[in-house]
């Protein structure tokens, strides 16, 4: 089993429902179980600002899937939820990002782990640190220190 962390986000079609429902969907992935789930956080969009706020969370998974197979499963879930990739930072019904896959460093076409720029994003770090306060991001350092460096970003815990 490998411990993986998945970032979850939505800002369309009842985002709270989308994020909460994604925990159940993740629990049904093959050879995978959800071992932890963060609270929900409300965050302002990054980049394309003319869109609704996001609801974000993080799930911890124990999985026997390879990183590539897990990513394919996550993308299939997004597609079933109507995810469209119209432009960078576009609004979305459901976004599932493979943040960490054990202590692996993966850099191949379509898959980078740790997830690029996660250490710069409070909407990823706040729920991640809630789940794993002592977590070290491979090659980067303690997630809690990275979150402290993002103190200028507003992240509101809502549930």
N, C-alpha and C positions, 0 to 999 in steps of 0.2 A: 504494500500500500504506500502511496505517496500522498503527503499532505499538500493540497493545493488551495489557493485563495482566489476567489472570483469576485471582481467588482461588478456591482449591479447598479444600473441607472435607468431612469425613465422620466420623460417630461410630457408625454402625450397619452391620451386615452386612459385617464384615471391612473396616473403614475404610482400612487400608493398601492393600488390593487395590482398593478403590473409587477412591482417589486416584491410585494408579499407573495404573490402567486409564483414568482420565479423560484422561491425557496422550495416549494413543493415539486416544481418541475425538475429542479436540480437533484432532488432526492430520488427521482425516478430514472436518472441516467444509469446506463448499464455499469455494473461493477463499481458503483460510486455511492457513497453515503454523505449526507450533510452532517458534519460534526459540530458546527457552530454557525450562528447567524448574529449579525450585529443589529443594533437599533437602526431606525431609519433616520436619515439626515436630509434636510432641505438645503440646496445650494444654488447659487446663481449660475447661469450658463457661462462657459468660457468661450472666447472667440466670437462666435455669432451670437450677440447679446439680445437680438430682437426675437426672443422666444421665452416660453414659460420656464420657471425654476425647475430644477431636477429634484427628484427623490433618489437618494443613493443609499447603498448598503454594501456589505461584504459577507460572503458565505465562505466557510471553511469546509473543504471536502476531503475525505479519504477516498482515493481512487486507485484502481488498478489499470485505468486507461493510460496510454502514453500521453504526453503533452499534446502531440498533434491530434490524436484521436479525441481528447477532451476538447480541444479547440473546435474541431469539426462538430462535435455535439453541441457546444455552446452556440455556434453559428447557426445550426439547424433550429435550435430553440428560438433564436432571434428571428429567423425567417418565418417561423410559424406564428410569431407575434407581430408580424407585419413590419419588421425592421427594414427600412430603406436607407441606403447609403448614397444620398443625393449629393452631398458636399460635406467637407470637413466640419465637424462640430454642429451638424444639423440636428434639429429636434428628432427624437426617437421614441418609439413605443417601448423598446427594451434594448438595453445595451449590456452585454455580458463580456467582461474582459478577464482573461486569464492573467492574473497579477503575478502569482508566484507558483512554481511547481517544484515542491521540495526546495532544495538548495541549488537547483539547476540554473545554469546560464545557457540560454538558447538564443541563437541569432541566425535564423534562416528565413527564407522568403515566406512572408505571411505570419511568422511567429517570432516574437521577441519576449524573452522572460529573463529577468524581471521585466514587467511591462514598462515600456519607455515613458518617462516623465512621471511615473507614479509617485516618486519621491518629492515632486513639486506640487502635488495636488492634495489639498486638505480634504476634499470630498472622498478621496481614496484612503488617505492615512487615518483620518479620525475613526471610521468604522473598523479599519484594520487593527489599529492600536487598541480599540475597545475589545476586540476578539483575542488579540495576542500582544499584551502590553510589553513583553520583553523580546518581541520579534526583531531579528536582524534581517534587513533586506540584503540578499547576497550581493557583494561587491559595492554596497552603498553604506550600510551601517544600521544602527538602531532606528526602527520606524518612528519611535517616540521623539527622537531628536529631529528627524526630518519633519514631523508634524509641528514641532516647536518653531522650526524655521519658516513655516507657512502661516504664522500667526496673523498675517495681514489678510488672510482669506477667511471669509465668513462662512461658517458651517454651523447649521442649527440642528441639534438633535431634536427630533419630533416624536419619536415613539420607540 
